Amino acid sequence: SLTSNEITIQVSDVSLPTTYTKKAIIEDYTGTWCGYCPRVSYGIELVLAETDRVVPVAIHRQDEYNFNAQALENLIGLTGYPTAMLKRSISWNYPAPNNVNQVLNMTNGDADLGLSINPTIDGNTMDITIEVKFGIDYSLAELSLVVYVLEDGLIYNQVNATSYFGGQNPI
């Protein structure tokens, strides 16, 4: 429920590198109650075994990790669980574990924009330093940067109605 002040940045240094490492975000719309959601988690594990050029994020609803993702769900037109989105606008083809190359292909080559996010925490205060560098002229583009602060390392039983993860239920 926090919103930062909007700022305008003038870009003047044109001697920047021209390419950056291309990465893809995987948004896993899920819930610990969702018996078919482990197929996306398994697909993510397969992708991570192939590359470090992805950033997976699990967006939970109606469970212990509930994140009010209504705005995101409306943006992508979510119709049910599980749903996996690549780069926010591309649906990861069903079933995800059989379509690892769809994700890997998005990480090929280089990017024209570089982004670095470095958070530091001191007690209950978080400072976030964000650096953005451009390899091409974006001066006429309308760009937005959205930052979500997420928890990592949370563990809770996941219902599993699939054969993934050895069919174990719960995971």
Contacts in CASP RR format, 6 or more apart in sequence:
PFRMAT RR
TARGET T0000
AUTHOR 0000-0000-0000
METHOD contacts of the structure
MODEL  1
SLTSNEITIQVSDVSLPTTYTKKAIIEDYTGTWCGYCPRVSYGIELVLAE
TDRVVPVAIHRQDEYNFNAQALENLIGLTGYPTAMLKRSISWNYPAPNNV
NQVLNMTNGDADLGLSINPTIDGNTMDITIEVKFGIDYSLAELSLVVYVL
EDGLIYNQVNATSYFGGQNPI
11 134 0 8 1.000
11 138 0 8 1.000
11 139 0 8 1.000
16 133 0 8 1.000
16 134 0 8 1.000
16 135 0 8 1.000
17 133 0 8 1.000
17 135 0 8 1.000
18 112 0 8 1.000
18 135 0 8 1.000
18 136 0 8 1.000
19 110 0 8 1.000
19 111 0 8 1.000
19 112 0 8 1.000
19 135 0 8 1.000
20 110 0 8 1.000
20 111 0 8 1.000
20 112 0 8 1.000
20 113 0 8 1.000
20 114 0 8 1.000
20 115 0 8 1.000
20 133 0 8 1.000
20 135 0 8 1.000
21 53 0 8 1.000
21 110 0 8 1.000
21 111 0 8 1.000
21 114 0 8 1.000
22 53 0 8 1.000
22 106 0 8 1.000
22 107 0 8 1.000
22 108 0 8 1.000
22 109 0 8 1.000
22 110 0 8 1.000
22 111 0 8 1.000
23 53 0 8 1.000
23 54 0 8 1.000
23 55 0 8 1.000
23 107 0 8 1.000
23 111 0 8 1.000
24 53 0 8 1.000
24 54 0 8 1.000
24 55 0 8 1.000
24 86 0 8 1.000
24 87 0 8 1.000
24 103 0 8 1.000
24 106 0 8 1.000
24 107 0 8 1.000
25 54 0 8 1.000
25 55 0 8 1.000
25 56 0 8 1.000
25 57 0 8 1.000
25 86 0 8 1.000
25 87 0 8 1.000
25 88 0 8 1.000
26 44 0 8 1.000
26 47 0 8 1.000
26 54 0 8 1.000
26 55 0 8 1.000
26 56 0 8 1.000
26 57 0 8 1.000
26 84 0 8 1.000
26 85 0 8 1.000
26 86 0 8 1.000
26 92 0 8 1.000
26 103 0 8 1.000
27 57 0 8 1.000
27 59 0 8 1.000
27 72 0 8 1.000
27 76 0 8 1.000
27 84 0 8 1.000
27 85 0 8 1.000
27 86 0 8 1.000
27 88 0 8 1.000
28 37 0 8 1.000
28 40 0 8 1.000
28 41 0 8 1.000
28 44 0 8 1.000
28 56 0 8 1.000
28 57 0 8 1.000
28 58 0 8 1.000
28 59 0 8 1.000
28 82 0 8 1.000
28 84 0 8 1.000
29 59 0 8 1.000
29 61 0 8 1.000
29 69 0 8 1.000
29 72 0 8 1.000
29 73 0 8 1.000
29 76 0 8 1.000
29 78 0 8 1.000
29 80 0 8 1.000
29 81 0 8 1.000
29 82 0 8 1.000
29 83 0 8 1.000
29 84 0 8 1.000
29 85 0 8 1.000
30 37 0 8 1.000
30 40 0 8 1.000
30 41 0 8 1.000
30 58 0 8 1.000
30 59 0 8 1.000
30 60 0 8 1.000
30 61 0 8 1.000
30 81 0 8 1.000
30 82 0 8 1.000
31 37 0 8 1.000
31 60 0 8 1.000
31 61 0 8 1.000
31 62 0 8 1.000
31 63 0 8 1.000
31 65 0 8 1.000
31 81 0 8 1.000
31 158 0 8 1.000
32 60 0 8 1.000
32 63 0 8 1.000
32 64 0 8 1.000
32 65 0 8 1.000
32 156 0 8 1.000
32 157 0 8 1.000
32 158 0 8 1.000
32 159 0 8 1.000
33 62 0 8 1.000
33 63 0 8 1.000
33 159 0 8 1.000
34 81 0 8 1.000
34 82 0 8 1.000
34 159 0 8 1.000
35 158 0 8 1.000
35 159 0 8 1.000
35 160 0 8 1.000
35 161 0 8 1.000
35 162 0 8 1.000
36 81 0 8 1.000
36 82 0 8 1.000
36 161 0 8 1.000
36 162 0 8 1.000
37 81 0 8 1.000
37 82 0 8 1.000
37 158 0 8 1.000
38 158 0 8 1.000
38 160 0 8 1.000
38 162 0 8 1.000
38 164 0 8 1.000
38 165 0 8 1.000
38 171 0 8 1.000
39 82 0 8 1.000
39 95 0 8 1.000
39 96 0 8 1.000
39 97 0 8 1.000
39 162 0 8 1.000
39 164 0 8 1.000
40 82 0 8 1.000
40 84 0 8 1.000
40 92 0 8 1.000
40 96 0 8 1.000
41 58 0 8 1.000
41 158 0 8 1.000
41 164 0 8 1.000
41 165 0 8 1.000
42 96 0 8 1.000
42 97 0 8 1.000
42 162 0 8 1.000
42 164 0 8 1.000
42 165 0 8 1.000
43 96 0 8 1.000
43 97 0 8 1.000
43 100 0 8 1.000
44 54 0 8 1.000
44 56 0 8 1.000
44 96 0 8 1.000
46 97 0 8 1.000
46 100 0 8 1.000
47 54 0 8 1.000
47 56 0 8 1.000
47 100 0 8 1.000
47 103 0 8 1.000
47 104 0 8 1.000
48 54 0 8 1.000
48 56 0 8 1.000
50 100 0 8 1.000
50 104 0 8 1.000
51 104 0 8 1.000
51 107 0 8 1.000
53 107 0 8 1.000
54 103 0 8 1.000
54 107 0 8 1.000
57 148 0 8 1.000
57 150 0 8 1.000
58 65 0 8 1.000
59 67 0 8 1.000
59 69 0 8 1.000
59 72 0 8 1.000
60 66 0 8 1.000
60 67 0 8 1.000
61 67 0 8 1.000
61 69 0 8 1.000
61 73 0 8 1.000
61 81 0 8 1.000
63 156 0 8 1.000
64 154 0 8 1.000
64 156 0 8 1.000
65 151 0 8 1.000
65 154 0 8 1.000
65 156 0 8 1.000
72 78 0 8 1.000
75 88 0 8 1.000
76 83 0 8 1.000
76 85 0 8 1.000
76 88 0 8 1.000
76 89 0 8 1.000
83 91 0 8 1.000
84 91 0 8 1.000
84 92 0 8 1.000
84 96 0 8 1.000
85 91 0 8 1.000
85 92 0 8 1.000
86 92 0 8 1.000
86 102 0 8 1.000
86 103 0 8 1.000
86 106 0 8 1.000
87 106 0 8 1.000
90 106 0 8 1.000
92 99 0 8 1.000
92 102 0 8 1.000
92 103 0 8 1.000
93 99 0 8 1.000
93 102 0 8 1.000
97 164 0 8 1.000
112 134 0 8 1.000
112 135 0 8 1.000
112 136 0 8 1.000
113 132 0 8 1.000
113 133 0 8 1.000
113 134 0 8 1.000
113 135 0 8 1.000
113 138 0 8 1.000
114 132 0 8 1.000
114 133 0 8 1.000
114 134 0 8 1.000
114 135 0 8 1.000
115 130 0 8 1.000
115 131 0 8 1.000
115 132 0 8 1.000
115 145 0 8 1.000
116 129 0 8 1.000
116 130 0 8 1.000
116 131 0 8 1.000
116 132 0 8 1.000
117 128 0 8 1.000
117 129 0 8 1.000
117 130 0 8 1.000
117 147 0 8 1.000
118 128 0 8 1.000
118 129 0 8 1.000
118 130 0 8 1.000
118 131 0 8 1.000
119 126 0 8 1.000
119 127 0 8 1.000
119 128 0 8 1.000
119 129 0 8 1.000
119 149 0 8 1.000
120 126 0 8 1.000
120 127 0 8 1.000
120 129 0 8 1.000
126 149 0 8 1.000
128 147 0 8 1.000
128 149 0 8 1.000
130 145 0 8 1.000
130 147 0 8 1.000
132 145 0 8 1.000
157 170 0 8 1.000
157 171 0 8 1.000
158 170 0 8 1.000
158 171 0 8 1.000
159 169 0 8 1.000
159 170 0 8 1.000
160 167 0 8 1.000
160 168 0 8 1.000
160 169 0 8 1.000
160 170 0 8 1.000
160 171 0 8 1.000
161 169 0 8 1.000
165 171 0 8 1.000
END
